[in-house]
Amino acid sequence: MKKRLLAGLAILTGMLLLSASIVCAQSAPVAKTGQTTCYDASGIVIDCTDTGQDGDHQAGVSYPDPRFTDNSNGTVTDNLTGLVWLKDANRFGTKNWTTALSDCNSLADDGVNLTDGSSAGDWRLPNTNELESLSARQYYNPAVSNTVGTGQLTAGDPFTNVQSSYYWSATTLTFNKSYAWFVYMLTGVVSSNNKSNDYYIWPVRSGNFGQLGL
C-alpha cells in the first residue's frame, strides 16, 4: 500500500513539473514597432546595415493583415492582440482618472452608436501595455496605423476622433500612487501624471463576444 502511495505521489509530482514547464515555455510575442528607417545622432537618415538600430533588426512579430477589423457596430478589433476597442476615440472628451474608470465601466450597447451587445461592466479603461499596443512609432500625429497596418491612420480608417494627445490608462504609478500612466498618441510616448488631470479615454474590452454588427 505504501509503495503504491509513493508511486502515485511520484506520478503526480511529475505531472505538476511537466505542467509548470509547459507554462514557462509559453511566450507573449512583442510586436514590431514598424520603424524601418535609421538615423544618426543628428537625426539624419542613414543606411540601416549593421547599425544595430530598430530599423536594422526590425525585431518582433509582424502586423497581421489587416491589422484592424471594423466590426460595423461601433467597435474595432485589433487582430494583433485580439482586443476590441471603441471605434470613437473621443466619445467621452477629457476626464480625470477616476471618472475615466467609471465612464468606461458604465459603457454599454446604446442601440445607436454602439450596437455590440455589450452591457455595463464589459468595457474598461485599458492598462498601460494595452493602450501602448495601439501606437505605431513609425508615424507621428497620430502615432496610430490604418486598418491594413501599412500606413498612418486617417479619419474613419478604422478609428474616428483619435486625438494626438494624452490618453489615460488604468495603471497606477507604483512610485507615486496619486499618479497614473498615460500614452501620448501624438508620438506614442508613455509617461505618467497626477490622476486629477483631464485626459482622453479610449475604452477596451475582450474580444470573446458581441460581434453583432458583422
N, C-alpha and C positions, 0 to 999 in steps of 0.2 A: 504494500500500500504506500509506504514511504517512498519507494523507488518511483512508483507511478506519479506521485505528487511532485517529486523533484523533476521528473521528466516533463510533466505538464508545465511547471514553472519555467523550465529552460526554454520550452517552445514558445511560451507567452513572452518571455524576455526577448527572444529572437525576433518575434513579430513586432514588438514595440521598437526595437532597434532598427528594423527594416523600415517601418513606417516613418521613423524620425529621419532616416537617411533620405527617403523619398521627398519629405517635406523640405529638407535642407537643399536638395538638388533642384527644387523649383526656382525659377528665376522670374524677375519682373523686368522685362526689357525696357531700356531707355530709348526714347525716340531721337532721331537725328534733329539737329537744330534747323537744318535746311540751308545753312550757310555754306556756300561753295566758292567764295572769293577769299583771297588772302591779302593782308595789308602789312606794311611796315610800321615802325613805331610812330611815324608821322601821319599815318592814315592813307598812304599812297598804295594803290593796288599793285601787287607783285605776283609773280608766278608761285603757285602753291607747292610745287615739288619740293619735298624734303624740308618744309618749313616747320612741320610739327603742329601747325595750326589746325583749327577745326576744319577749315576748308580743304586742308590737305588730307586728313584722315576721314572726314565725314562719317564718324563713328555713330552707331546707333541703328535703330530699326527704321526702315523707310516708311513714309506715309502710305497708308492703303489708298487704293484708287476706286472710288473717290474718298477723300479724307472725311468729308461730312455728307450726311444724308438729310435733306429737308423732309420731315415726316408729314408735311402739309396739315399739321394740326396745332401749329404754334410751337413746335419743338424741333430741335435738330440733334441728330445722333452723331457723335464723334466715333467714327469707325476705327480709330486708333485705340481709344480707351474703353469704348462701349458705353460711355456716359451720355446722358441725354440732357441737353441744355435748352433753356428758354430761347426761342428764336429772337425775341425782342430783348436786346441787351440793355435797355433803358426803360423798362416797364415801371419802375418804382422811383426814378430820379435818384437823388443823393440822400442818404440816411446815415445816422450814426450806427455804430457796430451792433448795438443791442437791438435797435429797430430793424436793421438789416436781417438779423437772425429770425426775428419774429415775422417779418414780411415774407421771407422765403418759406417758412414753416406753414403759413396760412394760405399760400398759393394753391389754387385748385382749378380744375376744369370749370370755365365760366360759360361754356356753350357758344362763345363768340370768338374771342382772340386765342383761347386755349381750349382745345377740344380733344385732349389726350386721355380722358377718363380718369385723371388724377384726382385725389382727394387731399384735403388739408393734412399735412404731415408727410406727404410723399416727396415734396420738394424741400430743399435745404440750401443753405449757403455753402459753397464748395470750400474744401480745405485748401491750403496753400498749393500743394502739389497738383491737385485737380485743376485749380484756376490757372496755374502756370502752364499746364499742359496745352492750353489754348493758344499760347503765344508762339509765334514763328519768328525767330530772331533774324531771318534774312529780310524781314520787312520792317517798315517804320511808319507810324502814324496812319493806321494802327498796325501793331505787330501781330496780325492775325491773317491766316491764309484763306483763300477762297474755297469753294465747295470741293473742287477737284484736288486742291492741295498743291497746285503748280504755279499759283500766282497770289497776289495780295487780295485781301478781302475788298469787295465793293459792296455797296448797299444792297441787301437782299440776297447776296451770294456767299454764304447762305444766311448770315445773320443780318438783322436790322438794328439801327440805332446804336452801333458799337461806338463807345466814346474813347477817344485817345486820352484817357485819364485814369484815375485811380479806382480800383475795384476791391472791395473788402473780401477777405477770406474768413473762414470760421476759426482759423488757427490763432491762438493767443501766443504772444511772445513770452517765452519762459523766463527770460531775464527780467522783464518788466511786465507784469501781468495786467497792467492797465493799458497795454499796447496790444495790437493785433497785426498780423501780416496782411499786406495788400499786394496787388500786381498792377503795375503802371502799364496800361495797354498801349501807350504811345511807343514804348520801346521793348516791353516785356520784362522790365526790371522788377525784382521783388524786393520790397522793403517793409518797414513797419511804422506805425504811428499810433497816437493815442486814440482809444476807442470812441472818444467824443466827437471825432471828426466826421464830417458828412462825405461819404464816398459812394460810388455807384454800386449796384447789386446785380449779380448775374446768377440766377438760381440754377441748380442742377439736381438731377435725380438719377437713380439707377435705371438701367435700360431693359428691365425684365418684364415690363407690362405696358399696356396702354397705347400701342401703335394704332390707334383707331382711325387716324386720318389717312392711312395708306390705302 
